[in-house]
Amino acid sequence: MTTHAGTTVSTAHDQPLLDLTQHEIQALRTEFNLADAHTHQRQSAAQHEIVGRLPELWYEAEEGLQATYEQRFTEAFFRLHRQPTALARNKTLLSYAASISTMVVAMYLKQRRAAVTLVEPCFDNLHDVLSNMGVPLYPVEESALHDPDRIYTELKRRVRTDALFLVDPNNPTGFTLMRHGRKGLEEVVRFCKDHHKLLVIDFCFASFTLYDPELARFDVYELLEESGVSYLAIEDTGKTWPVQDAKAAMLTASEDIKEDIYNLHTSVLLNVSPFVLNMLTQYVENSRKDGLASVRDVLDTNRAAVREALRGTILDYQEPVAKTSVAWARITHPELTATELQRELRAEGVYVLPGRYFYWSQPGRGEPYVRMALAREPEMFAGAMQRLRKVLDRYGR
């Protein structure tokens, strides 16, 4: 038995699992691991060519300057993401994981004795990093952001802290402020500027909005910079390309706090491997050429498989605003919880994440939900869906 956020959670093997990452570690030993949102699909044809060039990229990085590979990577990333202002400002700091960037943010908040309002639901790692650094946390429901005409009013009513921390697109729900073009983010920025709040945004799933015709991604850094709001923005490669967790994260700060963030960042690490940056740049450039097709096609195939597997069952697929690399589903059975369903699925070799951990302030609210990762080889994923359906059919509709 184990306690998380004031609740008791048991597992099939009575393991003391305190957070989602511990679940994901267990899932690595499972036949059908649908837990972590990292990329586990195989290489596309063009990506195979990159792998074949790894020795060349290694020796190239060995001979070149660190700054060269940092600049190439950052330029490629922000060109792909259509963020010319971030590219022109040239002040983004690199680390080897989004958790490290989040830790730097937490260090800054702790240093300022700032309390934070964090969106709920969200991946519990954000809560845990901030909480473990001693940052006071208060929730704001994602639903407060759904209507752009009410965002300002809702935030004014709900946010009493020094900082507002959002995830866009959100993990696990796929909600994004971009569903209404610029207006949603404009209203968030306007509130933070008017009420002197630091705005922190996790953009780690933003690549999945790039080629969605219903989500016109704009230059968010232009909006942030021109507004004069104090902000911190986190970006990441780890959820996009199948590179066996050889990844890079980025942290960008507004001018008023840039020096403070830089000083904290250098206390944490020196640099990201130039070889990793050189390799990642090839993946980013390949995605710019193919419109992220190698990433999107796998996710579209597996998303369709989820919809089909859940059809007519007690699991109701929640259609996301942004089609990210995870699927969020609601349990409609009146007596079945996510904890119980996750245990049954695990016994059959399928590992999904129970929703309670995403509701970090009120875990009980997450019991009707489970999350499944989609960035998997489609053949393996189809097998997982067959096994999932076998379990769900025990409950009828």
C-alpha positions in Angstrom: 0.0 0.0 0.0 1.2 3.5 -0.7 0.1 7.1 -0.1 0.1 9.7 -2.8 -1.3 13.2 -2.3 -3.1 12.0 0.8 -4.7 8.9 -0.7 -3.9 5.2 -0.5 -3.1 3.3 -3.7 -2.4 -0.4 -4.0 -0.8 -2.2 -6.9 -0.9 -5.7 -8.3 2.3 -6.5 -6.5 1.9 -4.1 -3.6 4.7 -1.9 -4.9 5.2 1.5 -3.3 4.4 3.6 -6.3 4.4 7.2 -5.3 4.1 8.9 -8.7 3.5 8.3 -12.4 7.2 8.0 -13.2 7.4 5.0 -10.9 4.5 3.5 -12.8 6.3 4.1 -16.0 9.4 2.4 -14.7 7.3 -0.7 -13.8 5.8 -0.5 -17.3 9.2 -0.9 -19.0 9.0 -4.5 -17.8 5.6 -5.1 -19.4 4.8 -6.7 -22.7 2.6 -3.9 -23.8 3.9 -0.7 -22.3 1.4 2.2 -22.9 2.5 4.2 -19.9 5.3 6.7 -20.7 4.8 9.3 -23.5 8.3 8.9 -24.7 8.8 7.8 -28.3 9.2 4.0 -28.8 8.2 3.6 -32.4 10.8 2.5 -35.0 12.6 4.7 -37.4 11.2 5.9 -40.7 13.2 5.3 -43.9 14.7 8.8 -43.7 15.4 8.4 -40.0 17.2 5.1 -40.7 19.6 7.1 -42.9 20.3 9.4 -39.9 21.1 6.3 -37.7 23.4 5.1 -40.5 25.3 8.4 -40.2 25.8 8.3 -36.5 29.6 7.7 -36.6 29.9 10.7 -39.0 27.9 12.9 -36.7 29.9 11.7 -33.7 33.3 12.7 -35.2 31.8 15.9 -36.6 30.7 16.9 -33.1 34.1 15.9 -31.7 35.9 18.3 -34.0 33.5 21.3 -33.8 32.7 24.0 -31.3 30.0 23.4 -28.7 28.4 26.7 -29.6 28.1 25.7 -33.2 25.9 22.7 -32.4 23.9 24.6 -29.9 23.1 27.3 -32.5 22.3 24.8 -35.2 20.0 22.8 -33.0 18.2 25.9 -31.6 17.8 27.4 -35.1 16.4 24.2 -36.6 14.0 23.7 -33.7 12.5 27.1 -33.7 12.3 27.1 -37.5 10.3 23.9 -37.4 8.1 25.4 -34.6 7.6 28.6 -36.6 8.9 30.8 -33.7 11.0 33.5 -35.4 11.0 35.8 -32.3 12.6 33.1 -30.1 15.1 32.5 -32.9 16.0 36.2 -33.2 16.2 36.8 -29.4 18.8 34.0 -29.2 18.5 33.6 -25.4 17.2 30.0 -25.0 19.1 27.8 -22.5 19.6 24.1 -23.3 19.5 21.2 -20.9 19.1 17.4 -21.4 15.6 17.0 -20.0 12.5 19.0 -19.5 12.6 18.0 -15.8 15.9 19.8 -15.5 14.4 23.0 -17.0 11.5 22.6 -14.6 13.9 22.3 -11.7 15.6 25.6 -12.7 12.1 27.2 -12.8 11.4 25.7 -9.3 14.7 27.0 -8.0 13.8 30.5 -9.2 10.4 30.3 -7.6 11.8 29.1 -4.4 14.4 31.8 -4.4 11.7 34.4 -4.8 9.5 32.7 -2.2 6.8 32.6 -4.8 3.6 30.5 -4.6 2.3 28.9 -7.8 -1.1 28.1 -9.3 -0.7 25.0 -11.4 -3.2 23.6 -13.9 -5.0 20.5 -13.1 -5.0 17.8 -14.4 -1.4 17.6 -15.5 1.4 15.1 -15.4 2.3 14.9 -11.7 6.1 15.3 -12.4 5.5 19.1 -12.6 3.8 19.1 -9.2 6.4 16.8 -7.6 9.4 18.8 -8.9 7.9 22.1 -7.6 6.7 20.6 -4.4 10.0 18.9 -3.6 11.7 22.3 -4.1 9.4 23.7 -1.4 7.2 25.8 -3.7 3.7 26.2 -2.4 1.2 25.0 -5.0 -2.5 25.6 -5.6 -4.7 24.2 -8.4 -6.6 25.8 -11.2 -9.0 23.6 -13.2 -8.2 23.4 -16.9 -11.8 24.2 -17.6 -11.0 27.8 -16.5 -9.2 28.2 -19.8 -11.8 26.7 -22.1 -13.7 29.8 -23.0 -11.5 32.7 -24.2 -14.2 35.2 -23.4 -14.1 34.1 -19.7 -10.4 33.3 -19.2 -9.5 36.7 -17.7 -12.5 36.7 -15.3 -11.9 33.0 -14.3 -8.2 33.6 -13.6 -8.9 36.8 -11.7 -11.3 34.8 -9.5 -9.1 31.8 -9.0 -5.4 32.8 -9.1 -4.1 34.3 -5.9 -0.5 33.3 -6.2 2.7 34.9 -7.6 2.9 32.7 -10.7 0.6 30.8 -13.0 1.9 27.5 -14.5 0.2 26.1 -17.6 0.9 23.2 -20.0 0.0 23.7 -23.6 -1.1 21.4 -25.1 -2.0 19.8 -21.8 -0.9 16.3 -20.8 -3.1 14.2 -20.5 -6.2 16.0 -22.0 -4.8 17.5 -25.2 -6.4 20.9 -24.5 -4.7 23.9 -26.0 -5.3 27.6 -25.8 -4.5 27.6 -29.6 -8.0 26.2 -30.4 -9.2 29.9 -30.7 -6.1 31.2 -32.4 -4.3 33.9 -30.5 -7.1 35.0 -28.2 -6.8 32.3 -25.5 -3.1 33.0 -24.9 -3.6 36.7 -25.2 -6.1 36.7 -22.4 -3.8 34.6 -20.2 -1.0 37.0 -20.9 -3.2 40.1 -20.3 -4.2 38.7 -16.9 -0.7 38.0 -15.9 0.6 41.4 -17.0 -2.2 43.3 -15.3 -1.9 41.4 -12.0 1.9 41.1 -12.0 2.0 37.3 -12.3 4.9 35.3 -13.6 3.6 33.1 -16.5 5.3 29.7 -16.8 4.3 27.6 -19.8 5.3 24.0 -20.6 5.3 23.7 -24.4 6.7 20.1 -24.5 3.8 18.8 -26.6 3.6 21.8 -28.9 5.0 20.0 -32.0 1.8 18.1 -32.3 -0.1 21.4 -33.1 2.2 22.4 -36.0 0.5 20.7 -38.9 -3.1 20.6 -37.6 -5.2 22.7 -39.9 -7.6 23.5 -37.0 -4.8 24.8 -34.8 -3.0 27.7 -36.5 0.2 27.9 -34.4 1.5 31.5 -34.3 4.6 33.2 -33.0 3.9 32.8 -29.3 7.2 34.4 -28.3 6.3 37.5 -30.2 3.2 37.8 -28.1 5.1 37.1 -24.9 7.9 39.6 -25.6 5.7 42.4 -26.9 3.3 42.2 -24.0 6.1 42.8 -21.4 4.8 39.9 -19.3 7.4 38.1 -17.1 7.5 34.6 -18.4 9.4 31.3 -18.6 8.8 28.8 -21.4 9.9 25.2 -21.5 10.2 23.2 -24.7 11.4 19.6 -25.3 12.2 17.1 -28.0 11.6 14.0 -25.9 7.9 13.5 -26.9 8.5 13.9 -30.6 11.3 11.8 -32.1 12.3 8.2 -31.6 15.8 8.7 -30.4 15.9 6.4 -27.4 15.7 9.3 -24.9 18.7 11.2 -26.3 16.9 14.5 -26.0 17.3 18.2 -25.3 15.1 20.7 -23.5 14.9 24.4 -23.8 14.2 27.2 -21.3 13.5 30.7 -22.4 13.0 33.7 -20.0 11.7 37.2 -20.4 14.3 40.0 -20.3 13.5 41.1 -16.8 14.4 37.7 -15.2 16.8 36.4 -17.9 20.0 37.0 -15.9 18.6 35.4 -12.7 17.6 32.3 -14.7 20.9 32.1 -16.4 22.7 32.1 -13.1 20.6 29.3 -11.7 20.9 27.3 -15.0 24.7 27.4 -14.9 24.6 26.1 -11.3 22.9 23.0 -12.6 24.8 22.0 -15.8 27.4 23.1 -18.3 26.1 21.9 -21.6 24.2 19.3 -23.5 26.3 16.7 -25.5 27.3 18.2 -28.9 26.8 14.8 -30.4 23.2 14.6 -29.2 22.5 18.1 -30.4 24.1 17.3 -33.8 22.0 14.1 -34.1 18.8 15.8 -32.9 19.3 18.6 -35.5 19.1 15.9 -38.2 15.8 14.7 -36.9 14.3 18.2 -36.6 15.4 19.1 -40.2 14.0 15.8 -41.5 10.6 16.7 -39.8 10.7 20.1 -41.4 11.1 18.5 -44.8 8.3 15.9 -44.4 5.9 18.1 -42.3 6.4 15.8 -39.3 4.8 13.0 -41.3 7.0 10.3 -39.8 5.7 11.3 -36.3 2.1 12.1 -37.2 1.4 9.0 -39.3 2.3 6.6 -36.4 0.2 8.6 -34.0 -2.8 8.8 -36.4 -2.7 5.0 -36.9 -2.6 4.2 -33.2 -5.2 6.8 -32.4 -7.6 5.1 -34.9 -6.8 1.8 -33.2 -7.7 3.2 -29.8 -11.0 4.6 -31.1 -11.9 1.2 -32.7 -10.8 -0.8 -29.6 -12.9 1.3 -27.2 -16.0 1.4 -29.4 -19.0 -0.1 -27.5 -17.0 -0.5 -24.3 -17.0 1.1 -20.8 -14.0 3.3 -21.9 -15.1 6.5 -23.6 -12.3 8.0 -25.8 -12.0 11.7 -25.0 -11.5 13.6 -28.3 -8.6 16.1 -27.7 -8.3 19.6 -29.1 -4.7 18.9 -30.0 -3.9 15.4 -31.3 -0.9 14.7 -29.1 1.0 11.4 -28.4 -1.4 10.3 -25.6 -5.0 9.2 -25.4 -7.3 10.1 -22.5 -10.3 7.9 -21.8 -13.1 8.0 -19.3 -14.5 5.0 -17.5 -18.3 4.9 -17.7 -18.8 1.8 -15.5 -20.4 3.1 -12.2 -18.3 0.9 -9.9 -15.0 0.5 -11.7 -12.1 2.8 -10.9 -9.0 3.6 -12.9 -6.9 2.0 -10.1 -8.8 -1.3 -10.5 -8.9 -1.2 -14.3 -5.2 -0.5 -14.4 -4.5 -3.5 -12.1 -6.6 -5.8 -14.3 -4.9 -4.6 -17.5 -1.5 -5.0 -15.9 -2.2 -8.6 -15.1 -2.9 -9.1 -18.8 0.4 -7.5 -19.8 -1.0 -4.1 -20.7 0.2 -1.1 -18.7 -1.7 2.2 -18.8 -1.6 5.1 -16.4 -4.4 5.6 -13.9 -5.9 9.1 -13.9 -5.7 9.8 -10.2 -2.1 10.9 -10.3 -2.9 13.6 -12.9 -5.3 15.2 -10.4 -2.4 16.1 -8.1 -4.6 18.0 -5.6 -7.7 15.8 -5.6 -6.6 12.3 -6.8 -10.1 10.9 -6.5 -11.3 13.1 -9.4 -8.9 11.2 -11.7 -10.4 7.7 -10.9 -12.7 7.8 -13.9 -9.8 8.2 -16.3 -6.8 6.3 -17.8 -4.1 7.5 -20.1 -2.5 5.5 -23.0 0.7 6.5 -24.8 0.4 6.4 -28.6 4.1 6.7 -29.7 4.5 3.0 -30.3 5.2 0.7 -33.2 1.7 0.1 -34.7 2.0 -3.7 -34.8 2.8 -3.8 -31.1 0.1 -1.2 -30.4 -2.5 -3.3 -32.3 -1.7 -6.3 -30.1 -2.1 -4.1 -27.0 -5.5 -3.0 -28.2 -6.6 -6.6 -28.7 -5.6 -7.4 -25.1 -7.2 -4.2 -23.8 -10.5 -5.1 -25.6 -10.4 -8.6 -24.1 -10.4 -7.0 -20.6 -13.0 -4.4 -21.3 -15.4 -7.0 -22.8 -15.7 -8.5 -19.3 -17.8 -5.5 -18.3 -20.1 -5.3 -21.4 -21.1 -1.7 -22.1 
